[in-house]
Amino acid sequence: MKINIEMDCTPEEFRQCFGLPDLRPIQEAVLGAMQQQMLDAVARTSPDALLRSWVPMLPQTPEQMQQVMTAFFRGHSPGRSPSDTQSSGQKKS
């Protein structure tokens, strides 16, 4: 014996008919939390954020970059004084 029952109802009506709980509020809360986590992950993986975390010694502002470039073209590092640069060019006997 074969019996086919065809029901024409929405999923919400089906759940109510069989007494199943409505999980829509829980699902929306979980999806909202997942969406927020994904957005946070995208913000952490932006090129700027990755570069700052991978190379923390790079200058972070244009002013710092200008100081580094000025020091480079003057021939000394930012930690050395100009008198160190002049004396390093002379041979010691």
PyMOL Python script that loads the backbone (N, CA, C, O; Angstrom):
from pymol import cmd

cmd.read_pdbstr("""\
ATOM      1  N   MET A   1       0.843  -1.163   0.000  1.00  0.00           N
ATOM      2  CA  MET A   1       0.000   0.000   0.000  1.00  0.00           C
ATOM      3  C   MET A   1       0.896   1.237   0.000  1.00  0.00           C
ATOM      4  O   MET A   1       1.891   1.307   0.722  1.00  0.00           O
ATOM      5  N   LYS A   2       0.524   2.185  -0.810  1.00  0.00           N
ATOM      6  CA  LYS A   2       1.309   3.403  -0.943  1.00  0.00           C
ATOM      7  C   LYS A   2       0.382   4.593  -0.754  1.00  0.00           C
ATOM      8  O   LYS A   2      -0.660   4.702  -1.401  1.00  0.00           O
ATOM      9  N   ILE A   3       0.789   5.495   0.160  1.00  0.00           N
ATOM     10  CA  ILE A   3      -0.028   6.681   0.441  1.00  0.00           C
ATOM     11  C   ILE A   3       0.835   7.912   0.202  1.00  0.00           C
ATOM     12  O   ILE A   3       1.941   8.007   0.735  1.00  0.00           O
ATOM     13  N   ASN A   4       0.359   8.819  -0.563  1.00  0.00           N
ATOM     14  CA  ASN A   4       1.042  10.097  -0.803  1.00  0.00           C
ATOM     15  C   ASN A   4       0.190  11.210  -0.222  1.00  0.00           C
ATOM     16  O   ASN A   4      -1.011  11.303  -0.478  1.00  0.00           O
ATOM     17  N   ILE A   5       0.843  12.049   0.566  1.00  0.00           N
ATOM     18  CA  ILE A   5       0.147  13.202   1.124  1.00  0.00           C
ATOM     19  C   ILE A   5       0.870  14.443   0.612  1.00  0.00           C
ATOM     20  O   ILE A   5       2.084  14.575   0.764  1.00  0.00           O
ATOM     21  N   GLU A   6       0.130  15.327   0.021  1.00  0.00           N
ATOM     22  CA  GLU A   6       0.708  16.561  -0.502  1.00  0.00           C
ATOM     23  C   GLU A   6       0.144  17.720   0.299  1.00  0.00           C
ATOM     24  O   GLU A   6      -1.069  17.905   0.396  1.00  0.00           O
ATOM     25  N   MET A   7       1.067  18.503   0.877  1.00  0.00           N
ATOM     26  CA  MET A   7       0.641  19.646   1.680  1.00  0.00           C
ATOM     27  C   MET A   7       1.124  20.915   0.989  1.00  0.00           C
ATOM     28  O   MET A   7       2.284  21.015   0.591  1.00  0.00           O
ATOM     29  N   ASP A   8       0.248  21.855   0.855  1.00  0.00           N
ATOM     30  CA  ASP A   8       0.596  23.131   0.249  1.00  0.00           C
ATOM     31  C   ASP A   8       0.580  24.181   1.358  1.00  0.00           C
ATOM     32  O   ASP A   8      -0.454  24.773   1.665  1.00  0.00           O
ATOM     33  N   CYS A   9       1.756  24.393   1.950  1.00  0.00           N
ATOM     34  CA  CYS A   9       1.867  25.365   3.037  1.00  0.00           C
ATOM     35  C   CYS A   9       3.278  25.943   3.058  1.00  0.00           C
ATOM     36  O   CYS A   9       4.208  25.407   2.454  1.00  0.00           O
ATOM     37  N   THR A  10       3.395  27.028   3.758  1.00  0.00           N
ATOM     38  CA  THR A  10       4.710  27.661   3.901  1.00  0.00           C
ATOM     39  C   THR A  10       5.498  26.929   4.985  1.00  0.00           C
ATOM     40  O   THR A  10       4.909  26.205   5.788  1.00  0.00           O
ATOM     41  N   PRO A  11       6.820  27.106   5.021  1.00  0.00           N
ATOM     42  CA  PRO A  11       7.602  26.478   6.085  1.00  0.00           C
ATOM     43  C   PRO A  11       7.140  26.893   7.483  1.00  0.00           C
ATOM     44  O   PRO A  11       7.172  26.084   8.410  1.00  0.00           O
ATOM     45  N   GLU A  12       6.716  28.136   7.637  1.00  0.00           N
ATOM     46  CA  GLU A  12       6.244  28.598   8.944  1.00  0.00           C
ATOM     47  C   GLU A  12       4.960  27.871   9.341  1.00  0.00           C
ATOM     48  O   GLU A  12       4.805  27.465  10.493  1.00  0.00           O
ATOM     49  N   GLU A  13       4.053  27.710   8.404  1.00  0.00           N
ATOM     50  CA  GLU A  13       2.811  26.982   8.678  1.00  0.00           C
ATOM     51  C   GLU A  13       3.091  25.509   8.997  1.00  0.00           C
ATOM     52  O   GLU A  13       2.438  24.920   9.858  1.00  0.00           O
ATOM     53  N   PHE A  14       4.058  24.929   8.302  1.00  0.00           N
ATOM     54  CA  PHE A  14       4.419  23.535   8.551  1.00  0.00           C
ATOM     55  C   PHE A  14       4.962  23.355   9.979  1.00  0.00           C
ATOM     56  O   PHE A  14       4.591  22.417  10.685  1.00  0.00           O
ATOM     57  N   ARG A  15       5.856  24.281  10.387  1.00  0.00           N
ATOM     58  CA  ARG A  15       6.408  24.207  11.749  1.00  0.00           C
ATOM     59  C   ARG A  15       5.304  24.338  12.794  1.00  0.00           C
ATOM     60  O   ARG A  15       5.294  23.607  13.785  1.00  0.00           O
ATOM     61  N   GLN A  16       4.385  25.258  12.577  1.00  0.00           N
ATOM     62  CA  GLN A  16       3.295  25.437  13.531  1.00  0.00           C
ATOM     63  C   GLN A  16       2.384  24.215  13.576  1.00  0.00           C
ATOM     64  O   GLN A  16       1.904  23.834  14.644  1.00  0.00           O
ATOM     65  N   CYS A  17       2.147  23.606  12.425  1.00  0.00           N
ATOM     66  CA  CYS A  17       1.276  22.441  12.348  1.00  0.00           C
ATOM     67  C   CYS A  17       1.845  21.265  13.142  1.00  0.00           C
ATOM     68  O   CYS A  17       1.105  20.539  13.806  1.00  0.00           O
ATOM     69  N   PHE A  18       3.176  21.082  13.067  1.00  0.00           N
ATOM     70  CA  PHE A  18       3.810  19.965  13.763  1.00  0.00           C
ATOM     71  C   PHE A  18       4.387  20.348  15.121  1.00  0.00           C
ATOM     72  O   PHE A  18       4.992  19.511  15.791  1.00  0.00           O
ATOM     73  N   GLY A  19       4.209  21.587  15.531  1.00  0.00           N
ATOM     74  CA  GLY A  19       4.654  22.011  16.859  1.00  0.00           C
ATOM     75  C   GLY A  19       6.164  22.218  16.965  1.00  0.00           C
ATOM     76  O   GLY A  19       6.732  22.149  18.055  1.00  0.00           O
ATOM     77  N   LEU A  20       6.804  22.471  15.833  1.00  0.00           N
ATOM     78  CA  LEU A  20       8.256  22.706  15.858  1.00  0.00           C
ATOM     79  C   LEU A  20       8.536  24.158  16.242  1.00  0.00           C
ATOM     80  O   LEU A  20       7.755  25.050  15.913  1.00  0.00           O
ATOM     81  N   PRO A  21       9.643  24.394  16.934  1.00  0.00           N
ATOM     82  CA  PRO A  21       9.945  25.766  17.365  1.00  0.00           C
ATOM     83  C   PRO A  21      10.357  26.647  16.178  1.00  0.00           C
ATOM     84  O   PRO A  21      10.880  26.169  15.171  1.00  0.00           O
ATOM     85  N   ASP A  22      10.106  27.924  16.333  1.00  0.00           N
ATOM     86  CA  ASP A  22      10.527  28.903  15.324  1.00  0.00           C
ATOM     87  C   ASP A  22      11.951  29.339  15.662  1.00  0.00           C
ATOM     88  O   ASP A  22      12.179  30.002  16.675  1.00  0.00           O
ATOM     89  N   LEU A  23      12.907  28.965  14.812  1.00  0.00           N
ATOM     90  CA  LEU A  23      14.315  29.254  15.066  1.00  0.00           C
ATOM     91  C   LEU A  23      14.790  30.533  14.386  1.00  0.00           C
ATOM     92  O   LEU A  23      15.980  30.847  14.415  1.00  0.00           O
ATOM     93  N   ARG A  24      13.873  31.265  13.778  1.00  0.00           N
ATOM     94  CA  ARG A  24      14.264  32.465  13.050  1.00  0.00           C
ATOM     95  C   ARG A  24      14.999  33.491  13.923  1.00  0.00           C
ATOM     96  O   ARG A  24      16.016  34.012  13.465  1.00  0.00           O
ATOM     97  N   PRO A  25      14.558  33.820  15.147  1.00  0.00           N
ATOM     98  CA  PRO A  25      15.303  34.798  15.963  1.00  0.00           C
ATOM     99  C   PRO A  25      16.728  34.318  16.291  1.00  0.00           C
ATOM    100  O   PRO A  25      17.676  35.103  16.278  1.00  0.00           O
ATOM    101  N   ILE A  26      16.858  33.024  16.583  1.00  0.00           N
ATOM    102  CA  ILE A  26      18.193  32.483  16.895  1.00  0.00           C
ATOM    103  C   ILE A  26      19.068  32.529  15.655  1.00  0.00           C
ATOM    104  O   ILE A  26      20.237  32.908  15.723  1.00  0.00           O
ATOM    105  N   GLN A  27      18.495  32.141  14.517  1.00  0.00           N
ATOM    106  CA  GLN A  27      19.247  32.150  13.271  1.00  0.00           C
ATOM    107  C   GLN A  27      19.698  33.570  12.916  1.00  0.00           C
ATOM    108  O   GLN A  27      20.840  33.766  12.499  1.00  0.00           O
ATOM    109  N   GLU A  28      18.827  34.549  13.075  1.00  0.00           N
ATOM    110  CA  GLU A  28      19.196  35.934  12.780  1.00  0.00           C
ATOM    111  C   GLU A  28      20.294  36.434  13.714  1.00  0.00           C
ATOM    112  O   GLU A  28      21.187  37.164  13.284  1.00  0.00           O
ATOM    113  N   ALA A  29      20.235  36.048  14.988  1.00  0.00           N
ATOM    114  CA  ALA A  29      21.273  36.456  15.934  1.00  0.00           C
ATOM    115  C   ALA A  29      22.616  35.834  15.561  1.00  0.00           C
ATOM    116  O   ALA A  29      23.641  36.515  15.583  1.00  0.00           O
ATOM    117  N   VAL A  30      22.618  34.551  15.219  1.00  0.00           N
ATOM    118  CA  VAL A  30      23.859  33.867  14.842  1.00  0.00           C
ATOM    119  C   VAL A  30      24.423  34.454  13.556  1.00  0.00           C
ATOM    120  O   VAL A  30      25.625  34.700  13.457  1.00  0.00           O
ATOM    121  N   LEU A  31      23.557  34.678  12.569  1.00  0.00           N
ATOM    122  CA  LEU A  31      24.021  35.257  11.306  1.00  0.00           C
ATOM    123  C   LEU A  31      24.553  36.673  11.503  1.00  0.00           C
ATOM    124  O   LEU A  31      25.528  37.061  10.859  1.00  0.00           O
ATOM    125  N   GLY A  32      23.923  37.446  12.385  1.00  0.00           N
ATOM    126  CA  GLY A  32      24.421  38.790  12.687  1.00  0.00           C
ATOM    127  C   GLY A  32      25.800  38.754  13.317  1.00  0.00           C
ATOM    128  O   GLY A  32      26.673  39.548  12.967  1.00  0.00           O
ATOM    129  N   ALA A  33      25.995  37.824  14.252  1.00  0.00           N
ATOM    130  CA  ALA A  33      27.310  37.689  14.889  1.00  0.00           C
ATOM    131  C   ALA A  33      28.363  37.230  13.883  1.00  0.00           C
ATOM    132  O   ALA A  33      29.493  37.720  13.896  1.00  0.00           O
ATOM    133  N   MET A  34      27.996  36.292  13.016  1.00  0.00           N
ATOM    134  CA  MET A  34      28.937  35.822  11.994  1.00  0.00           C
ATOM    135  C   MET A  34      29.292  36.944  11.021  1.00  0.00           C
ATOM    136  O   MET A  34      30.446  37.083  10.616  1.00  0.00           O
ATOM    137  N   GLN A  35      28.299  37.736  10.654  1.00  0.00           N
ATOM    138  CA  GLN A  35      28.554  38.848   9.747  1.00  0.00           C
ATOM    139  C   GLN A  35      29.502  39.857  10.388  1.00  0.00           C
ATOM    140  O   GLN A  35      30.399  40.368   9.717  1.00  0.00           O
ATOM    141  N   GLN A  36      29.320  40.150  11.663  1.00  0.00           N
ATOM    142  CA  GLN A  36      30.200  41.086  12.357  1.00  0.00           C
ATOM    143  C   GLN A  36      31.626  40.544  12.432  1.00  0.00           C
ATOM    144  O   GLN A  36      32.583  41.293  12.236  1.00  0.00           O
ATOM    145  N   GLN A  37      31.772  39.249  12.715  1.00  0.00           N
ATOM    146  CA  GLN A  37      33.100  38.637  12.756  1.00  0.00           C
ATOM    147  C   GLN A  37      33.772  38.701  11.386  1.00  0.00           C
ATOM    148  O   GLN A  37      34.974  38.948  11.296  1.00  0.00           O
ATOM    149  N   MET A  38      33.009  38.482  10.333  1.00  0.00           N
ATOM    150  CA  MET A  38      33.577  38.547   8.991  1.00  0.00           C
ATOM    151  C   MET A  38      34.016  39.973   8.644  1.00  0.00           C
ATOM    152  O   MET A  38      35.072  40.166   8.041  1.00  0.00           O
ATOM    153  N   LEU A  39      33.221  40.956   9.018  1.00  0.00           N
ATOM    154  CA  LEU A  39      33.596  42.346   8.760  1.00  0.00           C
ATOM    155  C   LEU A  39      34.840  42.735   9.547  1.00  0.00           C
ATOM    156  O   LEU A  39      35.701  43.450   9.035  1.00  0.00           O
ATOM    157  N   ASP A  40      34.941  42.262  10.801  1.00  0.00           N
ATOM    158  CA  ASP A  40      36.135  42.531  11.604  1.00  0.00           C
ATOM    159  C   ASP A  40      37.369  41.882  10.978  1.00  0.00           C
ATOM    160  O   ASP A  40      38.447  42.477  10.960  1.00  0.00           O
ATOM    161  N   ALA A  41      37.209  40.664  10.465  1.00  0.00           N
ATOM    162  CA  ALA A  41      38.323  39.969   9.828  1.00  0.00           C
ATOM    163  C   ALA A  41      38.767  40.688   8.568  1.00  0.00           C
ATOM    164  O   ALA A  41      39.963  40.757   8.284  1.00  0.00           O
ATOM    165  N   VAL A  42      37.828  41.221   7.816  1.00  0.00           N
ATOM    166  CA  VAL A  42      38.180  41.969   6.609  1.00  0.00           C
ATOM    167  C   VAL A  42      38.950  43.229   6.998  1.00  0.00           C
ATOM    168  O   VAL A  42      39.919  43.591   6.332  1.00  0.00           O
ATOM    169  N   ALA A  43      38.530  43.891   8.060  1.00  0.00           N
ATOM    170  CA  ALA A  43      39.231  45.104   8.504  1.00  0.00           C
ATOM    171  C   ALA A  43      40.653  44.775   8.955  1.00  0.00           C
ATOM    172  O   ALA A  43      41.573  45.558   8.722  1.00  0.00           O
ATOM    173  N   ARG A  44      40.837  43.619   9.599  1.00  0.00           N
ATOM    174  CA  ARG A  44      42.181  43.231  10.052  1.00  0.00           C
ATOM    175  C   ARG A  44      43.076  42.836   8.890  1.00  0.00           C
ATOM    176  O   ARG A  44      44.300  42.930   8.992  1.00  0.00           O
ATOM    177  N   THR A  45      42.486  42.397   7.794  1.00  0.00           N
ATOM    178  CA  THR A  45      43.294  41.951   6.668  1.00  0.00           C
ATOM    179  C   THR A  45      43.379  42.990   5.563  1.00  0.00           C
ATOM    180  O   THR A  45      43.730  42.653   4.432  1.00  0.00           O
ATOM    181  N   SER A  46      43.067  44.231   5.860  1.00  0.00           N
ATOM    182  CA  SER A  46      43.241  45.274   4.857  1.00  0.00           C
ATOM    183  C   SER A  46      44.739  45.433   4.593  1.00  0.00           C
ATOM    184  O   SER A  46      45.542  45.159   5.485  1.00  0.00           O
ATOM    185  N   PRO A  47      45.128  45.856   3.427  1.00  0.00           N
ATOM    186  CA  PRO A  47      46.557  45.985   3.112  1.00  0.00           C
ATOM    187  C   PRO A  47      47.297  46.879   4.101  1.00  0.00           C
ATOM    188  O   PRO A  47      48.428  46.580   4.485  1.00  0.00           O
ATOM    189  N   ASP A  48      46.673  47.957   4.507  1.00  0.00           N
ATOM    190  CA  ASP A  48      47.327  48.870   5.444  1.00  0.00           C
ATOM    191  C   ASP A  48      47.566  48.195   6.798  1.00  0.00           C
ATOM    192  O   ASP A  48      48.649  48.308   7.372  1.00  0.00           O
ATOM    193  N   ALA A  49      46.543  47.492   7.304  1.00  0.00           N
ATOM    194  CA  ALA A  49      46.686  46.819   8.603  1.00  0.00           C
ATOM    195  C   ALA A  49      47.716  45.689   8.524  1.00  0.00           C
ATOM    196  O   ALA A  49      48.503  45.507   9.452  1.00  0.00           O
ATOM    197  N   LEU A  50      47.716  44.942   7.441  1.00  0.00           N
ATOM    198  CA  LEU A  50      48.704  43.865   7.296  1.00  0.00           C
ATOM    199  C   LEU A  50      50.117  44.427   7.249  1.00  0.00           C
ATOM    200  O   LEU A  50      51.019  43.900   7.899  1.00  0.00           O
ATOM    201  N   LEU A  51      50.311  45.489   6.487  1.00  0.00           N
ATOM    202  CA  LEU A  51      51.648  46.074   6.385  1.00  0.00           C
ATOM    203  C   LEU A  51      52.124  46.579   7.738  1.00  0.00           C
ATOM    204  O   LEU A  51      53.290  46.407   8.093  1.00  0.00           O
ATOM    205  N   ARG A  52      51.231  47.197   8.492  1.00  0.00           N
ATOM    206  CA  ARG A  52      51.626  47.703   9.812  1.00  0.00           C
ATOM    207  C   ARG A  52      51.958  46.573  10.785  1.00  0.00           C
ATOM    208  O   ARG A  52      52.846  46.728  11.622  1.00  0.00           O
ATOM    209  N   SER A  53      51.263  45.445  10.690  1.00  0.00           N
ATOM    210  CA  SER A  53      51.553  44.348  11.605  1.00  0.00           C
ATOM    211  C   SER A  53      52.792  43.562  11.176  1.00  0.00           C
ATOM    212  O   SER A  53      53.521  43.048  12.024  1.00  0.00           O
ATOM    213  N   TRP A  54      53.036  43.466   9.875  1.00  0.00           N
ATOM    214  CA  TRP A  54      54.187  42.709   9.388  1.00  0.00           C
ATOM    215  C   TRP A  54      55.482  43.496   9.509  1.00  0.00           C
ATOM    216  O   TRP A  54      56.531  42.916   9.787  1.00  0.00           O
ATOM    217  N   VAL A  55      55.427  44.795   9.307  1.00  0.00           N
ATOM    218  CA  VAL A  55      56.631  45.620   9.316  1.00  0.00           C
ATOM    219  C   VAL A  55      56.415  46.797  10.268  1.00  0.00           C
ATOM    220  O   VAL A  55      56.168  47.916   9.820  1.00  0.00           O
ATOM    221  N   PRO A  56      56.506  46.555  11.565  1.00  0.00           N
ATOM    222  CA  PRO A  56      56.196  47.630  12.515  1.00  0.00           C
ATOM    223  C   PRO A  56      57.258  48.726  12.565  1.00  0.00           C
ATOM    224  O   PRO A  56      57.010  49.793  13.127  1.00  0.00           O
ATOM    225  N   MET A  57      58.436  48.484  11.988  1.00  0.00           N
ATOM    226  CA  MET A  57      59.499  49.490  12.068  1.00  0.00           C
ATOM    227  C   MET A  57      59.396  50.536  10.952  1.00  0.00           C
ATOM    228  O   MET A  57      60.135  51.520  10.976  1.00  0.00           O
ATOM    229  N   LEU A  58      58.516  50.352   9.994  1.00  0.00           N
ATOM    230  CA  LEU A  58      58.351  51.348   8.939  1.00  0.00           C
ATOM    231  C   LEU A  58      57.734  52.610   9.526  1.00  0.00           C
ATOM    232  O   LEU A  58      56.938  52.536  10.463  1.00  0.00           O
ATOM    233  N   PRO A  59      58.093  53.759   8.986  1.00  0.00           N
ATOM    234  CA  PRO A  59      57.464  55.000   9.460  1.00  0.00           C
ATOM    235  C   PRO A  59      55.961  54.955   9.244  1.00  0.00           C
ATOM    236  O   PRO A  59      55.488  54.512   8.198  1.00  0.00           O
ATOM    237  N   GLN A  60      55.217  55.412  10.234  1.00  0.00           N
ATOM    238  CA  GLN A  60      53.757  55.337  10.186  1.00  0.00           C
ATOM    239  C   GLN A  60      53.117  56.617   9.658  1.00  0.00           C
ATOM    240  O   GLN A  60      51.979  56.582   9.190  1.00  0.00           O
ATOM    241  N   THR A  61      53.819  57.739   9.722  1.00  0.00           N
ATOM    242  CA  THR A  61      53.246  59.001   9.268  1.00  0.00           C
ATOM    243  C   THR A  61      54.145  59.608   8.193  1.00  0.00           C
ATOM    244  O   THR A  61      55.320  59.253   8.098  1.00  0.00           O
ATOM    245  N   PRO A  62      53.609  60.509   7.391  1.00  0.00           N
ATOM    246  CA  PRO A  62      54.447  61.162   6.374  1.00  0.00           C
ATOM    247  C   PRO A  62      55.622  61.932   6.981  1.00  0.00           C
ATOM    248  O   PRO A  62      56.696  61.997   6.384  1.00  0.00           O
ATOM    249  N   GLU A  63      55.421  62.509   8.156  1.00  0.00           N
ATOM    250  CA  GLU A  63      56.509  63.253   8.806  1.00  0.00           C
ATOM    251  C   GLU A  63      57.654  62.310   9.191  1.00  0.00           C
ATOM    252  O   GLU A  63      58.826  62.645   9.019  1.00  0.00           O
ATOM    253  N   GLN A  64      57.305  61.134   9.713  1.00  0.00           N
ATOM    254  CA  GLN A  64      58.333  60.163  10.061  1.00  0.00           C
ATOM    255  C   GLN A  64      59.076  59.692   8.809  1.00  0.00           C
ATOM    256  O   GLN A  64      60.294  59.520   8.842  1.00  0.00           O
ATOM    257  N   MET A  65      58.365  59.487   7.728  1.00  0.00           N
ATOM    258  CA  MET A  65      58.991  59.078   6.478  1.00  0.00           C
ATOM    259  C   MET A  65      59.925  60.162   5.975  1.00  0.00           C
ATOM    260  O   MET A  65      61.006  59.862   5.469  1.00  0.00           O
ATOM    261  N   GLN A  66      59.525  61.413   6.107  1.00  0.00           N
ATOM    262  CA  GLN A  66      60.370  62.520   5.685  1.00  0.00           C
ATOM    263  C   GLN A  66      61.649  62.565   6.525  1.00  0.00           C
ATOM    264  O   GLN A  66      62.731  62.804   5.990  1.00  0.00           O
ATOM    265  N   GLN A  67      61.533  62.341   7.823  1.00  0.00           N
ATOM    266  CA  GLN A  67      62.725  62.332   8.678  1.00  0.00           C
ATOM    267  C   GLN A  67      63.675  61.206   8.292  1.00  0.00           C
ATOM    268  O   GLN A  67      64.889  61.402   8.256  1.00  0.00           O
ATOM    269  N   VAL A  68      63.126  60.027   8.002  1.00  0.00           N
ATOM    270  CA  VAL A  68      63.963  58.893   7.613  1.00  0.00           C
ATOM    271  C   VAL A  68      64.670  59.185   6.293  1.00  0.00           C
ATOM    272  O   VAL A  68      65.867  58.928   6.160  1.00  0.00           O
ATOM    273  N   MET A  69      63.939  59.717   5.322  1.00  0.00           N
ATOM    274  CA  MET A  69      64.547  60.011   4.024  1.00  0.00           C
ATOM    275  C   MET A  69      65.593  61.118   4.138  1.00  0.00           C
ATOM    276  O   MET A  69      66.638  61.048   3.491  1.00  0.00           O
ATOM    277  N   THR A  70      65.325  62.132   4.951  1.00  0.00           N
ATOM    278  CA  THR A  70      66.302  63.207   5.157  1.00  0.00           C
ATOM    279  C   THR A  70      67.574  62.646   5.774  1.00  0.00           C
ATOM    280  O   THR A  70      68.678  62.968   5.335  1.00  0.00           O
ATOM    281  N   ALA A  71      67.418  61.811   6.787  1.00  0.00           N
ATOM    282  CA  ALA A  71      68.584  61.205   7.430  1.00  0.00           C
ATOM    283  C   ALA A  71      69.340  60.302   6.452  1.00  0.00           C
ATOM    284  O   ALA A  71      70.570  60.267   6.470  1.00  0.00           O
ATOM    285  N   PHE A  72      68.620  59.580   5.607  1.00  0.00           N
ATOM    286  CA  PHE A  72      69.265  58.690   4.638  1.00  0.00           C
ATOM    287  C   PHE A  72      70.102  59.484   3.656  1.00  0.00           C
ATOM    288  O   PHE A  72      71.248  59.128   3.380  1.00  0.00           O
ATOM    289  N   PHE A  73      69.536  60.560   3.124  1.00  0.00           N
ATOM    290  CA  PHE A  73      70.251  61.333   2.120  1.00  0.00           C
ATOM    291  C   PHE A  73      71.356  62.186   2.719  1.00  0.00           C
ATOM    292  O   PHE A  73      72.251  62.617   1.992  1.00  0.00           O
ATOM    293  N   ARG A  74      71.324  62.439   3.991  1.00  0.00           N
ATOM    294  CA  ARG A  74      72.430  63.138   4.644  1.00  0.00           C
ATOM    295  C   ARG A  74      73.585  62.188   4.932  1.00  0.00           C
ATOM    296  O   ARG A  74      74.690  62.626   5.251  1.00  0.00           O
ATOM    297  N   GLY A  75      73.330  60.903   4.822  1.00  0.00           N
ATOM    298  CA  GLY A  75      74.406  59.937   4.982  1.00  0.00           C
ATOM    299  C   GLY A  75      74.574  59.397   6.386  1.00  0.00           C
ATOM    300  O   GLY A  75      75.619  58.831   6.704  1.00  0.00           O
ATOM    301  N   HIS A  76      73.590  59.555   7.220  1.00  0.00           N
ATOM    302  CA  HIS A  76      73.684  58.962   8.554  1.00  0.00           C
ATOM    303  C   HIS A  76      72.310  58.467   8.976  1.00  0.00           C
ATOM    304  O   HIS A  76      71.286  58.898   8.445  1.00  0.00           O
ATOM    305  N   SER A  77      72.307  57.574   9.918  1.00  0.00           N
ATOM    306  CA  SER A  77      71.041  57.048  10.409  1.00  0.00           C
ATOM    307  C   SER A  77      70.431  58.025  11.403  1.00  0.00           C
ATOM    308  O   SER A  77      71.134  58.906  11.899  1.00  0.00           O
ATOM    309  N   PRO A  78      69.144  57.895  11.707  1.00  0.00           N
ATOM    310  CA  PRO A  78      68.502  58.835  12.627  1.00  0.00           C
ATOM    311  C   PRO A  78      69.110  58.852  14.022  1.00  0.00           C
ATOM    312  O   PRO A  78      68.950  59.839  14.739  1.00  0.00           O
ATOM    313  N   GLY A  79      69.802  57.793  14.431  1.00  0.00           N
ATOM    314  CA  GLY A  79      70.372  57.739  15.768  1.00  0.00           C
ATOM    315  C   GLY A  79      71.764  58.331  15.881  1.00  0.00           C
ATOM    316  O   GLY A  79      72.281  58.482  16.988  1.00  0.00           O
ATOM    317  N   ARG A  80      72.380  58.669  14.760  1.00  0.00           N
ATOM    318  CA  ARG A  80      73.749  59.208  14.779  1.00  0.00           C
ATOM    319  C   ARG A  80      73.732  60.718  14.643  1.00  0.00           C
ATOM    320  O   ARG A  80      72.822  61.283  14.036  1.00  0.00           O
ATOM    321  N   SER A  81      74.711  61.353  15.191  1.00  0.00           N
ATOM    322  CA  SER A  81      74.807  62.808  15.088  1.00  0.00           C
ATOM    323  C   SER A  81      75.639  63.167  13.856  1.00  0.00           C
ATOM    324  O   SER A  81      76.384  62.323  13.359  1.00  0.00           O
ATOM    325  N   PRO A  82      75.529  64.399  13.355  1.00  0.00           N
ATOM    326  CA  PRO A  82      76.304  64.806  12.181  1.00  0.00           C
ATOM    327  C   PRO A  82      77.816  64.717  12.418  1.00  0.00           C
ATOM    328  O   PRO A  82      78.566  64.479  11.472  1.00  0.00           O
ATOM    329  N   SER A  83      78.273  64.901  13.648  1.00  0.00           N
ATOM    330  CA  SER A  83      79.707  64.814  13.925  1.00  0.00           C
ATOM    331  C   SER A  83      80.216  63.387  13.730  1.00  0.00           C
ATOM    332  O   SER A  83      81.367  63.194  13.338  1.00  0.00           O
ATOM    333  N   ASP A  84      79.362  62.366  14.002  1.00  0.00           N
ATOM    334  CA  ASP A  84      79.741  60.975  13.761  1.00  0.00           C
ATOM    335  C   ASP A  84      79.920  60.723  12.267  1.00  0.00           C
ATOM    336  O   ASP A  84      80.797  59.957  11.867  1.00  0.00           O
ATOM    337  N   THR A  85      79.110  61.351  11.459  1.00  0.00           N
ATOM    338  CA  THR A  85      79.172  61.144  10.016  1.00  0.00           C
ATOM    339  C   THR A  85      80.451  61.732   9.451  1.00  0.00           C
ATOM    340  O   THR A  85      81.082  61.126   8.586  1.00  0.00           O
ATOM    341  N   GLN A  86      80.841  62.911   9.932  1.00  0.00           N
ATOM    342  CA  GLN A  86      82.049  63.561   9.428  1.00  0.00           C
ATOM    343  C   GLN A  86      83.288  62.776   9.830  1.00  0.00           C
ATOM    344  O   GLN A  86      84.218  62.644   9.035  1.00  0.00           O
ATOM    345  N   SER A  87      83.315  62.255  11.044  1.00  0.00           N
ATOM    346  CA  SER A  87      84.501  61.533  11.511  1.00  0.00           C
ATOM    347  C   SER A  87      84.603  60.149  10.877  1.00  0.00           C
ATOM    348  O   SER A  87      85.701  59.602  10.784  1.00  0.00           O
ATOM    349  N   SER A  88      83.474  59.566  10.435  1.00  0.00           N
ATOM    350  CA  SER A  88      83.529  58.228   9.856  1.00  0.00           C
ATOM    351  C   SER A  88      84.137  58.262   8.461  1.00  0.00           C
ATOM    352  O   SER A  88      84.618  57.235   7.983  1.00  0.00           O
ATOM    353  N   GLY A  89      84.128  59.413   7.797  1.00  0.00           N
ATOM    354  CA  GLY A  89      84.710  59.516   6.468  1.00  0.00           C
ATOM    355  C   GLY A  89      86.214  59.628   6.500  1.00  0.00           C
ATOM    356  O   GLY A  89      86.856  59.448   5.466  1.00  0.00           O
ATOM    357  N   GLN A  90      86.805  59.920   7.647  1.00  0.00           N
ATOM    358  CA  GLN A  90      88.255  60.086   7.761  1.00  0.00           C
ATOM    359  C   GLN A  90      88.897  58.771   8.175  1.00  0.00           C
ATOM    360  O   GLN A  90      88.343  58.015   8.973  1.00  0.00           O
ATOM    361  N   LYS A  91      90.099  58.507   7.608  1.00  0.00           N
ATOM    362  CA  LYS A  91      90.819  57.300   7.983  1.00  0.00           C
ATOM    363  C   LYS A  91      91.555  57.537   9.291  1.00  0.00           C
ATOM    364  O   LYS A  91      92.095  58.615   9.541  1.00  0.00           O
ATOM    365  N   LYS A  92      91.560  56.506  10.110  1.00  0.00           N
ATOM    366  CA  LYS A  92      92.281  56.588  11.374  1.00  0.00           C
ATOM    367  C   LYS A  92      93.642  55.952  11.174  1.00  0.00           C
ATOM    368  O   LYS A  92      93.751  54.880  10.579  1.00  0.00           O
ATOM    369  N   SER A  93      94.697  56.618  11.678  1.00  0.00           N
ATOM    370  CA  SER A  93      96.043  56.089  11.517  1.00  0.00           C
ATOM    371  C   SER A  93      96.498  55.375  12.759  1.00  0.00           C
ATOM    372  O   SER A  93      97.617  54.862  12.801  1.00  0.00           O
TER     373      SER A  93
END
""", "prot")
cmd.dss("prot")
cmd.show_as("cartoon", "prot")
cmd.util.cbc("prot")
cmd.orient("prot")
